[in-house]
């Protein structure tokens, strides 16, 4: 079970994702989460650096799809701003939205990366499908009440994975520090 919660890579933010390295690995598609990955939870303003990262990814030939548990109207507004397709109300970590994203992207699981900020939605869902998973630090501490509860469990699991050597200790420490005391 722990293998399904282990991201392939832990980074600080979306702009830290090295697109050239992903291409070298054979990646052609990117499934992106929205809240606390592309922009802060419930936010509407996308940082210019994120817009530039998305544009750069597209110019390098990456196909990108937003896959989010967010409401359709909001997700589609963000998709329109970034000019990329959207799967809203995805109910991640179910496999269905990831399968839909692969179909939209026209890529296979081995050619696709999932980037998000949550172990129990983005990483678990991506790993269940055999995708390369990148876990980012959440952009902001503000989140839904249910997500804040899940974050407590997530921090314990990250700590355990770090102690076992399954994930990068430095990234794990940063996430734990952001989430409060141990």
BELQUIGI-V446747 format. One record per pair of residues at least 24 apart in sequence whose ideal C-beta (glycine too) atoms are under 6 Angstrom apart, sorted by sequence separation. I is the first residue (numbers start at 1). GAP is how many residues later the second one is. If there is no record, write none. Layout:
i=I gap=GAP
i=I gap=GAP
This chain:
i=155 gap=24
i=98 gap=27
i=54 gap=28
i=93 gap=28
i=151 gap=28
i=92 gap=29
i=67 gap=30
i=120 gap=30
i=93 gap=31
i=98 gap=31
i=30 gap=32
i=34 gap=32
i=93 gap=32
i=92 gap=33
i=15 gap=34
i=29 gap=34
i=30 gap=34
i=31 gap=34
i=32 gap=34
i=34 gap=34
i=67 gap=34
i=95 gap=34
i=33 gap=35
i=119 gap=35
i=14 gap=36
i=31 gap=36
i=34 gap=36
i=65 gap=36
i=15 gap=38
i=19 gap=38
i=137 gap=38
i=14 gap=39
i=65 gap=39
i=65 gap=40
i=19 gap=41
i=137 gap=41
i=63 gap=42
i=34 gap=44
i=31 gap=70
i=29 gap=76
i=29 gap=78
i=28 gap=79
i=37 gap=79
i=37 gap=80
i=36 gap=81
i=29 gap=82
i=28 gap=83
i=29 gap=83
i=30 gap=83
i=31 gap=83
i=32 gap=83
i=33 gap=83
i=27 gap=84
i=27 gap=86
i=33 gap=89
i=22 gap=91
i=37 gap=99
i=40 gap=99
i=40 gap=100
i=41 gap=101
i=36 gap=102
i=41 gap=102
i=36 gap=103
i=5 gap=114
i=7 gap=116
i=4 gap=120
i=4 gap=123
i=13 gap=123
i=8 gap=124
i=8 gap=125
i=9 gap=125
i=10 gap=125
i=11 gap=125
i=12 gap=125
i=7 gap=126
i=7 gap=128
i=5 gap=152
i=6 gap=155
i=10 gap=157
i=10 gap=158
i=6 gap=160
i=6 gap=161
i=10 gap=161
